[in-house]
Amino acid sequence: MFPAGFHTASGAAQPPTPLRAASGGLLEGLGIPEAEQNAYLRVLATARCTEAGLAMELGITADRAEQLLTALAQQGLVTRHDGDPARWSAAAPDVAVEALLLRREEELLRTRGRVGELMRAYRRAQQPQTTDLMEVVTGQAAIAERWRQMQDGARRHLMLFDKPPHISPTDTELERSLLARSVRIRAVYEAGSVSAPGRLAEIREVVAAGEEARLLPRLPCKLAMVDDRWAMLPVATGSELQAAVLVRASSLLDALTGMFEAYWHRAVRVPDTGGPTLGTGNRRGELLTLLSAGFTDDSIARQLGVSPRTVQRWVHEVMDDLGARTRFQAGIQAARAGLL
């Protein structure tokens, strides 16, 4: 016996059509859910159907069948006929489906018209904001705290341009703790940064602990970089450091890293205390380093604890030993001879 609810207009039962086996996917391009497609194809296979008959055919409840038929009616695919029970019939596909296709095309055209608007929203979301790349830190206390946080977060390397002004004394204990956890520290010191009495001795202490230190007469700016994540440098040059820019990972950070490497390779190494001597005591390595770093005779004299006249005499002796006619040439010859 055929399922109840499927009848011809005269009431004679008819066998189901081959559309039953093809249910699902025929109307997918119109955005109609699969359950509604199946219901539509069942209704399409007969001239009239009832909610109870459709429910039995699909193996669903009568309420669910009513929901599906109502949804199809809203799409213009079926029509409800009054009666007891109410019967449903399919609209002619060449009219109903064509109307849906036209409606779908209109929606697609409207969506295409909004692609430009969507792309603008996409670009706004993808474009990094200035605040994501840079942050201005104001006040010496805030700058010192942020620098401490950067050092605490260091994982691989720390790179420094040490140049006045300084806002706090060097924290040798913190630096030692970084070195202890295998953070590589490289620092380029400007001559003016180590001119104070005893400063070179302090640098030698951290060098003995593992820091790699070099000297140059001039540096472009004060700079601190941690890993490939952060860099901090003053907003403006001056005698006081009141504002600094924190730079996060970006092409700007890459450029700062490249600048550091260029100056690092030009700088001269801070000699250890075991270098060659000049006369009494360990002086030759220190003299050559300070000379190459651009220190004046007076500055060298303060660092070495001797008179400017003694420094001048030593400089002439070094120039004679190296066959150099100028102080700068003496530094070049010393570097070539592996004395720096």
Beta strands, then each sheet from edge to edge (+ up, - down):
strand 1: 6-7
strand 2: 48-50
strand 3: 78-81
strand 4: 87-90
strand 5: 134-138
strand 6: 157-162
strand 7: 184-190
strand 8: 212-216
strand 9: 223-226
strand 10: 230-234
strand 11: 243-248
strand 12: 268-269
sheet 1: 1+ 2- 4+ 3-
sheet 2: 5+ 11- 10+ 9- 6+ 7+ 8+ 12-
end
